[in-house]
């Protein structure tokens, strides 16, 4: 596929990468990357009851361990995203995969205590903070703007798939080999992915140049940059970040506290709770994939845009708020349990929509940086959520009351951020105002 809208100063055509086998192979590899990423996140929640019992921890103390994961998460998301202007994303992704394993494997040591757990979670968060923005930036180097929603959604499906695979698998590992081997299994999975990526991972033909090539290209009209301050102060960026914050809050709350909630309040055993968490994660993936397929179909048919992206994603946050409210207040399991399998997952669509919307209002050479800042902002939900819910539960008269109050706080957050996104998240309008044409994401010069 070729386009004739070459950047000024270049003779000839602009080659556009078809969404063929190399593009989709990269997408599936990065799906595996995100799968391991979220299995790493889920392992602490799944092993939580056993860890609290062995170390004699309260829920608020355990929440501190989960929050430790996010202590450097946002900082590294921004810092490494700036490196995307200097270092190839394929190299950054390989380094992250290796560091994840380095962070997980020490917990196999029998003498590793709570201090080691906190330290390794800090290291893991440092290595995983840039995962989503760098992976999305990398995959966008293989697809045109109009085709990016589906591969972005597939990467986010990795979050659901990681939990879906991790919940029953690591639950069985914990039951048969102890909670320490759950960390060991996650570390070995990271090493396996890194070995495959070292052989198969490479840059896409639409990837912006880095290093010296980036400096040369940066002065050409086809690669014109915009002031980052204008991007960060746009209605699209602010409300996308807030909406994704709400979505990440509920995702982190479920990863950290849902296994304990199902065992403590509902009365299920570890196997039942793990199966339910895994089933809910499968439903999360179905929601994300269905949204990606529908968005891609609408874009390719030219029927998208009838409902602004922010309005649609914002309304899904509002719907998710309703589902969380029902989950928190209704005791009947035939009503409560189905809320986990789809309705509560609607919030996660905002994480996909936020990233594609931000990519639309940002020139390719600045995309990695802006995506990194976006993730840094919404990942704060991962720091605050475990601590706040842990404090609410421990402060209540009973775990049942505490969890109900915690889920209702989550519902209010989703409701507020959903309305803001529906009203003010307008990527096409802000892209026109910032002077970022869609054609900038459609190709790269044949030569430099």
N, C-alpha and C positions, 0 to 999 in steps of 0.2 A: 504494500500500500504506500502511495506517495502523495505528498501534498506540495503545492507550489508556494505556500506562504512561508518562504524562507526568510530568516532574519535579515534585516538590512545589512548590507556589506558582504553578503554571501551570494555568489553566483551558483546557479544550479538549483536542485530540488532539496527538499527536506525529507529524509527517509523516516517513516513512521513505523514503529515496531508493531507488527500484527500480533493479535492476542493468540499466538500459535503455541506449539509445544514448548519452546524454551520459556515463554512467559508463564505458562501454567505450571510447568515443572518447578520454576522458582516459587510460584505461589504455594504449591503443595509442600515444598521444603520449608517455607516460612510458616505454613500451618503447623508443621511439626515443631518448629521453633517455639511458636506460641503455645502449643500443647505442653511442651516441657516447662515453659515459663509458668503456666498456671498450675501444673502439677506441683511445681516447687512451692507456689503460694499456698496450695490447698493442704500440703502435708502437715503443716502445723495445726490447722484446725481439726483435721482428722485424728491426729495423735493427741489433741488437746486434753481430753479427759484422762488419758494415761499419764501424760506429762504432769498435769496438775496433781494427780494422785502421788506420783513418785517424788516430786519436788515439794509437795505440800503447799501449792500455790492457790490463792484466791483468784476469782475471775478477773479482778482489776489488775493483779500482778501478771496474769497470763496475757491480758490485753496489752500490757507493756511490752511483752516479747513480740507480739504481732505488730505493734506500732513501731518497734525497733527496726523492723524490716523496711519501713517507709521513712526512717530518719534521714537517710541520704538519698532516697529514691528520687525526689524532685530535683535535688541539686545535681545529681548525676544525669538525669534526663536532659537538663539544660546544657550542662557542660559537654557531654558527649555529642549532643546534637550540633553544637558549634563545630565539633571535629568533623562533621559530615562535609564541611567546606574544604577540609584539608586531607582527609583520609577516606579511602573507598569504603562504602558501607558493607561490602562483603567481608572486609577485614575486621571491621568493628563487630559485626554479627558473630564471627568466629571467636573473637576474644571474649565476648559475653558468654557464649555457650560454655567455654572452658572455665571461666570464673564461677559460673553457677555450680559446677561440679566441685570445684575447690571449696565452695562455701557449704555444701551439703555433707560431704563425706566425713568431716571431723566428728559428727555426732554418732558415728559408729563406735567411737572410742568409749568404752564402758565408763571411764572416769569423767567424761565430759558432762558438766553440770549445767545449771541454769545460766551461769555467766557465759559459758561457751555457747550455749544456745542463743543468747542475746547477741553475742559478738558475731556469730555466723549468720544470723538473720540480718544484721546491719550490713555485712559484706554482700550477702545475697541481694539485698535491696539496692545496694550501690551498683551491682552488676546488672540487675534487672530493670532499673529505672529507665534506661534508654531503649529498652527492648521494643516497645510498641512504636515510638516515633521513628526509630532507625529502620525497623522492619517495614513500616508503611512507606517511608521515604524510598526505601529500596524497591519495593514492589511497584510504586508509582513510576519508577524508571522503566517499567516494562509495558505500561498501558497508557493509552490516551486518556485525557480528562474525562470524557463521557463514559469510559469503560471502567473507571476506577472503583465505583461503589461495590461491585461484586467481589473483586479480589480483596478490597479492604474488609468487607464483611467476612470473607473466608478467614482472614487473619484473626478477626475477632471471634470467629467460631472456634478458633484454637483455644480461646479462654474457656468456652463451654466444654469442648472436647477434652481439654486437659483435666477439668474437674470430673467429667463423666468417666474418663478412663482411670483417673487417680482414685476416685472415691471407692469403687469396689476393689480395685487392685491393691491399693495401699491399705484399705481396710483388712483385706485378707492377709497382707504381709504383717500388719500389726498383730492380728489374731494369732498367727502361726509362728512369727519370728520376733515379735516385740516391736515397740515403736521406733527404736533406733534404726532398724533396717528399712523403715519407710523412708528415712532421710537418705540411707545408702542407695536404695533403689532409684530415688529421684536423681541423685548424683550420677549414677551409672547411665541413666537415660540421657543426661546432658552430654556426657562423654561420647555416647553413640551418635547423637545428632551432630556434634562438632566434627566427628570423623567423616560423616557423609558430606557435610557442608564444605569441608576442606577440599574435597574432590569436585563437588558439583556447583558450589556457589560462585556466581559471577555477576558483573554489573549488567544492567539492561541498557539497550541502545538509546533510551530516552533519559537516562540518568544525567543530571547536570554535571559539568566538568568540575574536577577538584584540583586543589593545589595551584600550580602555575597556569594550567589550562583554565581554571576558574577565574584567575586574575585577568587573563587575556579576554575571555568571553564576557566578563562582567562589564566591560566598557562598550559592548555592542548593543545597539537598540533592541535586538531580539532577546537580549537577556537583561533588559533594564530592571533595576531593583527599585523598591519603594522604601520609604522610611519605616522601620519596624514599629516605631511608636504609633504610626497611623493604623497599622494592622492591629496592634494590641488594644487600641482604644476604639476600634470599630464595634458596632453593635453585634455583629456576627461573632467576633472572637470572644467578647465578654460573655454573651449568653450561651455560646457553645461550650465555653469553659465551665460556666455554672451548671448547665444541664448535664454535662459529662461528669462534673463533681457529684451531683446527685446520683447519677447512675453508678458511679464507682463506689460511692458510699454504700449503696444497697448491695452491690456485688461483694465488697469487702466484709460487710456485716454478715452476709450469708456464708462466706468462706470461713470466717472466724467462729461465728456463734451458732449457725444452724445445726451442726452435729450435736453440740451440747444442748441446744434447745430441744431437739427431737428426743434426746435421751433423758434429759432432766424433767422437762415439762410434759411432753407427749408420752414418755415412758417406753420408748423403743430401745432395743439393744444396739450395739455398734454396727452389726451387719445390716439391720433394718435402716438405721440412720444413714449409713454409707450408701445403701441402694437408693434411698430417697434423694440424697444429695446428687448422686450420679444421674438419676432419672431427671431431676430438675435441670441439671447441666445439659443433658441431651435436648430437653425442651428449649433451653436457652439457645443452643446451636441452631435448632430448627427455625426459631424466630429470626435470628440474625441472617441465616442463609436465605430464608424466604424473602426477607426485606431486600437483601442484595440482589436476588434474582428479579424481583419486581421492579426495583429501581433501574437495573440494567436494561430490562425489556422496555421500560418506558423511555429511557434515554435513547436507545437505538431506534425506536419507532418515532422519536420526536414528540412523544406525548407527555414528557415530564414537564414540571414547572407549573401545572395547573394549581397545585397546592404547594406553597413555599416549603422548602426542606425544613426550616425551623418550625413551621406550624405543625407539620406532620409529626416530627420527632417530639415536639413539645407536648402535643396531645397524647402521645404514647406514654410520656412520663406521667401525665395526669392519670391516665388509665392504670398505670402501674401503682400509683399512689392509692387508688381505690382497692387494688388487689392486696396490697400490703395491709391496708386497714382491715379488710375482711380476714386475712390470715391472722392478724393480731387479736381480733375481737370475737371470732366465731370458734366455738369449741368442737363442733361437729367435724370429725375427720374427713367425712365425705365432701365437705365444703372447703375445709382448711387445706388439705393436701393438694387438691387440684390447683390452688393458687400458685404453688411452686412450679407447676408444669406449664408455663406459658405466660399467664397474666403478669406475674412479677418480673418476668424476663423482658417485657416490653421496654423497660427502662434502658436496657443495654443497647437498643438501636441508636440511642443518642450518641454513644461512644463512636460508632461507625460514622454517623451523619456529621458529628462534630469534626472529625478528621478530614473527611472529604470536603466539607464546607471550608475549612481553614486552608486546605490545599488549593481551593478555587480562588481565594483572595490573596494568595501569596505567589510571587515569582518562583520558578523552579529552584534557582540557586539559593533562595532563602527558606525554602519549604522545610528542610530538615530542622533548622533552628526554631521556626515558629511551631512546628509540630512538637518539638521538644518542650517548649514553654507551655503549650497546651497540656501536654501530659503532666508536666510538673505541677500545674495548677490543679487539674482534676484529681491527680493522685493524692493530693492532700486529704481527700476523702478516705483514703486507705489508712492514714495516720489517725485521723480524728474518730472515725467510725468505731474501731475496736475499743478505743479508750472510753468514748462516751457511752457506748452500749454496755461495756463492762462495768463502768461506774454506776449506771442506772440500775443494772440488775443487782449488783452488790448492795446498793443503797436501799433497795425496796424491801418490803416486809417479807416477800417470798420471791423465788425465781420466776414463778408464773406471772406475778404482778410486774416484776421488773422487766421481763421480756416483752410483755404487752406494751408497757410504756415506751420501751426502746423502739419497737417496731412502729408505734404511732409517731414518734419523733421522725423516723425515717420517712413515713408517709407524708408528713407535712413538708419536709425538705423536697421531696419529689414533686409535690403539688406546686410549690412556689417556683422552683427552677423550671418546671414544665411550662407554666404560664409565661415566664420571661422569655424562654426560647421561642414559644409560639408567636410572641408579639414582636421580637426584635432580631431574630436570627435570619438574615437575608443575604446569603452569599453572593448572588448575582448582582444585587443592587450595590453592595459594598465593593465588589470587584470592578464594576464600572466606575464607581467614585474614585477608587485607588488607581485606575488605569491599568488593570491586570487583564489582558485579553485571554480568552480561553485558548487561543492558538499557541500561546507560549508553552503550553503543556503538551502540544501535539507532536513535537519532533525535535530533532537536534540537527545541526549542520552536518553535512557530509564530511567536511574537513575543517580544521582550525588553523 
